[in-house]
């Protein structure tokens, strides 16, 4: 194994976990992919494909499918967790039992800790030894485009410069660019809030409100993200970069986005439960909306778009009426506090 090569355990064989594992393995890293579902694991081993998410993509020969979580974690230089945010704590607690001192832990999950609104790096710190290097992988990145080796740029934000750089170097290859940051709060905030705003822009498009409305929602949504970020200690430049603005634009405009697709269905008058079932994967913005509104209330931050999205998702508010509420807000300066 060359000096620049690493042994990486990717935990979670959904679309994004599989895409990251493929990206790492096809560029020379010894990568092992762990799948929570034994049937899916066995099928991937036999077929050398993730037939649920990428039936047309052959897994690289270098990519190994793990027999167990323990076998994936033990022996890896670092571990990357790629599961829905609701499952993050459970997986992290299990991983912590196998981590050795100094072994790096990263994740590519976008959301908050359910029920508390804490950042995932805060939740992880309660599970792992205090000296554990940690990082989050985030930014505008549709999994299928990564698998197809289309140009992509992401950010790795961590609490340890050496580990952050090492993980970024492992990912940075071919058409995949990885930048580094030490602003974990900003990186995680952008990745979480943009999902709520993508549902909102999808609803507007489903209602047929036009391109002007979409642009306004994206821009004013960014203002909401910046206000909450200021209250939570995120740096403005992070939220104006790939983890914030970049991911927001992609998720609000690209139809690969599950959050946008859910919003489109709601705006067209479709049943939310049926739309979620058709999407067939976790739509992070649904749960995140409630956490964002709760955080906004806790820190007294005005987030009217996020509030309306949460009302539609969880309180039965009518989408058309929610739009009317937003339009009826009083005139004010664009850069007022709210």
Secondary structure as UniProt FT lines:
FT   TURN            3..4
FT   STRAND          7..11
FT   HELIX           15..25
FT   TURN            26..28
FT   STRAND          30..34
FT   HELIX           38..47
FT   TURN            51..53
FT   TURN            55..56
FT   TURN            61..62
FT   STRAND          63..65
FT   HELIX           69..73
FT   TURN            74..75
FT   STRAND          78..81
FT   HELIX           85..96
FT   TURN            97..98
FT   TURN            101..102
FT   STRAND          104..107
FT   TURN            114..116
FT   HELIX           120..125
FT   TURN            126..127
FT   TURN            130..131
FT   STRAND          134..138
FT   HELIX           143..147
FT   TURN            148..149
FT   STRAND          152..158
FT   HELIX           161..171
FT   TURN            174..175
FT   STRAND          176..181
FT   HELIX           184..206
FT   TURN            207..208
FT   HELIX           211..232
FT   HELIX           236..239
FT   HELIX           242..246
FT   HELIX           247..253
FT   TURN            255..256
FT   HELIX           258..267
FT   TURN            268..269
FT   HELIX           272..279
FT   HELIX           284..298
FT   TURN            299..300
FT   HELIX           304..314
FT   HELIX           319..327
FT   TURN            334..335
//
